[in-house]
């Protein structure tokens, strides 16, 4: 299966944000891209929220080693 790497995903999200913020787009177009962004955010919040404590713990242990 050909999966996009994180840079392609970030670039797609970045382009959606540009479409939401663009003054040339009407409300319908802005809402279309905002809806896409919100669906991604909901998915990330729902499925990756359980890893936040692991990431915070890892970050704090990395900081204590370097400090």
LINBEL-V355734 format. One record per backbone hydrogen bond with DSSP energy under -1.0 kcal/mol. CO is the residue of the C=O (numbers start at 1). NH is the residue of the N-H. E is the energy in kcal/mol with one decimal. If there is no record, write none. Layout:
# LINBEL-V355734
co & nh & e
CO & NH & E
CO & NH & E
This chain:
# LINBEL-V355734
co & nh & e
5 & 9 & -1.8
6 & 10 & -2.8
7 & 11 & -2.5
8 & 12 & -2.1
9 & 13 & -2.5
10 & 14 & -2.8
11 & 15 & -2.2
12 & 16 & -2.0
13 & 17 & -2.2
14 & 18 & -2.2
15 & 19 & -1.9
16 & 20 & -2.1
17 & 21 & -2.3
18 & 22 & -1.2
26 & 30 & -2.3
27 & 31 & -2.6
28 & 32 & -2.2
29 & 33 & -1.9
30 & 34 & -2.5
31 & 35 & -2.9
32 & 36 & -1.5
33 & 37 & -2.3
34 & 38 & -2.6
35 & 39 & -2.1
36 & 40 & -2.0
37 & 41 & -2.6
38 & 42 & -2.7
39 & 43 & -2.0
40 & 44 & -2.6
41 & 45 & -3.0
42 & 46 & -2.4
43 & 47 & -2.8
44 & 48 & -2.7
48 & 51 & -1.9
49 & 52 & -1.4
51 & 55 & -2.4
52 & 56 & -2.7
53 & 57 & -2.2
54 & 58 & -2.4
55 & 59 & -2.7
56 & 60 & -2.6
57 & 61 & -2.1
58 & 62 & -2.2
59 & 63 & -2.3
60 & 64 & -2.0
61 & 65 & -1.5
62 & 66 & -1.7
63 & 67 & -1.4
